[in-house]
């Protein structure tokens, strides 16, 4: 039965490639690109064609004009398939496309195909339900992620000048990031027959995405708390309190999720950092603001960081005594010699070369993971590939 299934899948792929090669080229169709996409999303559940996946990424990096035929070809193939293998490879491919930092990719918006009710027709219902749930959950997240990024780009384009976001806008964005984390931790195998290589490869991609989204959330919540302590608005403090309470609960869920991924053999989960809970002092400060009392910045003072606000300028002082040598010259200038790097980044992202940082309200935890889309982040090559031979 398995041999027959593999032969049937290979025959379908060859037939699709034959049809694509003889199709007419136009603004929405590129026969060569369609052929590569079919090979990258083959019916073979035992391997992922990384070579052709990287070919798709290189094609798009060469020119953004290839995005339309790419999306068209992928959506047509996804709409026709009833095989969980092809569907999952297609989702991994579009996930890799999202990792290409190009404005045209950020404007894709909602996915052009729908897997919200996907059902595999090649397996019995007792075996297919777990794969169906995995594909649906993965699709739901990628669809929401793409819509979120697209809406953020539209907001930035509508503002001719860079205007600082209001507290409510930042808090609403934090809630959206928390919703995305909830969707991410739903992507996992739920039946015993799903411990296969393709599922584990997809889980590697998901783990990298968890690091990315959670690090963005932690950096944003730290900035929001500082602003709330200065402004002291009751409405904003109330919403921030809900965000913090959910974050504490969500941290426990993430810890269990990473533990589950390690148990099933997901490589990137083996180096997951420990998720630390948010300070109770932060929650108490927000409760004081809500009740009308002034907030104490005890959590900041306890970490050795002092923030002074004067004429909308922030000065951050750190205690370098343990890690640096301080010397003062006659003219009053001070020199700090340290062997540690200080990272200043508005939105800390997952390192594209596999060295990830997860920041938890000022505490930065370094870890190392294997990025499945490493090459898709790389710079555009100086030479143009031979698109005809590809």
Secondary structure, 3 states (H helix, E strand, C coil): CHHHHHHHHHHHHHHHHHHHHCCCCCCCCCHHHHHHHHHHCCCCCCCCCHHHHHHHHHHHHHCCCHHHHHHHHHHHHHHHCCCHHHHHHHHHHHHHHHCCCCHHHHCCCCCCCCCCCCCCCCCCHHHHHHHHHHHHHHHHHHHHHHHHHHHHHHHHHHCCCCCCCCHHHHHHHHHHHHHHHHHHCCCCCCCHHHCCHHHHHHHHHHHHHHHHHHHHHHHHHHHHHHHHHHHCCHHHHHHHHHHHHHHHHHHHHHHHHHHHHHHHCCHHHHHCCCCCCCCHHHHHHHHHHHHCCCCCCHHHHHCCCEEEEECCEEEEECCCCCCEEEEECCCCCEEEEECCCCCCCCCCCCCCCCEEEEEECCEEEEEECCCCCHHHHCCCCCCCCCCCCC
